[in-house]
Amino acid sequence: QVQLVESGGGLVQAGGSLRVSCVASGSIFSINGMGWYRQAPGKQRELVAVIGNVGGTDYADSVKGRFTLSRDNAKNTVSLEMNSLKPEDTAVYYCYAQIIPRSDRRYAREYWGQGTQVTVSS
């Protein structure tokens, strides 16, 4: 069984910084893309940033230059460093990964974390 466990997040004032991290555990054969999505109240879930298994990172335009995504393949972790935070960054942040489980190596499946709250006060 595969699961994603998130940590970090919290409350910060505008202009501040936060870091959220996620570790994938369980019976994993390999991991393709990893990253973060977010969902603000009353809005659809949106991509924040995603990184491939050999690098290559994509960011939402709204976070470019402020957020940095990093990945440690040896530890199956992905982290999002968030700087110059704005009130509009307030959302539940969800870890995402495309994982090929050992139980079925035919194709990668999408997995989601439980979500962690990030609140930016003005």
KAMO-V11840 format. One record per pair of residues at least 6 apart in sequence whose ideal C-beta (glycine too) atoms are under 8 Angstrom apart, sorted by the first residue. I is the first residue (numbers start at 0). J is the second residue. Records with the same first field share a line. If there is no record, write none. Layout:
BEGIN
I->J / J
END
This chain:
BEGIN
0->25 / 26
1->23 / 24 / 25 / 26 / 27 / 98 / 100 / 110
2->23 / 24 / 25 / 110
3->21 / 22 / 23 / 94 / 95 / 96 / 110 / 111 / 112
4->21 / 22 / 24 / 112 / 113
5->19 / 20 / 21 / 92 / 93 / 94 / 112 / 113 / 114 / 115
6->19 / 20 / 21 / 115
7->17 / 18 / 19 / 20 / 115
8->17 / 19 / 92 / 115 / 116 / 117
9->17 / 116 / 117 / 118
10->118 / 119 / 120
11->17 / 84 / 117 / 118 / 119 / 120
12->119 / 120 / 121
13->84 / 85 / 86 / 119 / 120 / 121
14->83 / 84
15->84 / 119
16->80 / 81 / 82 / 83 / 84
17->81 / 84 / 117
18->78 / 79 / 80 / 81
19->35 / 78 / 79 / 81 / 92 / 94 / 115 / 117
20->76 / 77 / 78 / 79
21->33 / 35 / 76 / 77 / 78 / 94 / 96 / 112
22->74 / 75 / 76
23->30 / 33 / 75 / 76 / 96 / 98 / 110
24->75
25->100
26->100 / 101 / 102
27->75 / 98 / 99 / 100 / 101
28->98 / 99 / 100 / 101 / 104
29->52 / 98 / 99
30->52 / 72 / 75 / 96 / 97 / 98 / 99
31->51 / 52 / 96 / 97 / 98 / 99 / 107
32->49 / 50 / 51 / 52 / 95 / 96 / 97
33->49 / 50 / 52 / 70 / 77 / 94 / 95 / 96 / 97
34->46 / 47 / 48 / 49 / 50 / 68 / 77 / 94 / 95 / 96
35->47 / 48 / 49 / 68 / 77 / 79 / 92 / 93 / 94 / 95
36->44 / 45 / 46 / 47 / 92 / 93 / 95
37->44 / 45 / 47 / 88 / 90 / 91 / 92 / 93 / 117
38->44 / 45 / 90 / 91 / 93 / 114
39->87 / 89 / 90 / 91
42->90
44->93
45->59
46->57 / 59
47->58 / 59 / 62 / 66 / 79 / 92
48->56 / 57 / 58 / 59 / 62 / 66 / 68 / 79
49->56 / 57 / 68 / 95
50->56 / 57 / 68 / 69 / 70 / 77
52->72
56->68
58->66 / 68
61->87
62->81 / 88
65->81 / 82 / 83 / 84
66->79 / 80 / 81 / 82
67->79 / 80 / 82
68->77 / 78 / 79 / 80
69->77 / 78 / 80
70->76 / 77 / 78
71->77 / 78
77->94 / 96
79->92
81->88 / 117
84->117 / 119
85->119
86->119 / 120 / 121
87->119
88->117 / 119
89->117 / 118 / 119
90->117
91->114 / 115 / 116 / 117
92->114 / 115 / 116 / 117
93->111 / 112 / 113 / 114
94->111 / 112
95->109 / 110 / 111 / 112
96->109 / 110
97->107 / 108 / 109 / 110
98->107 / 108 / 110
99->106 / 107 / 108
100->108
END
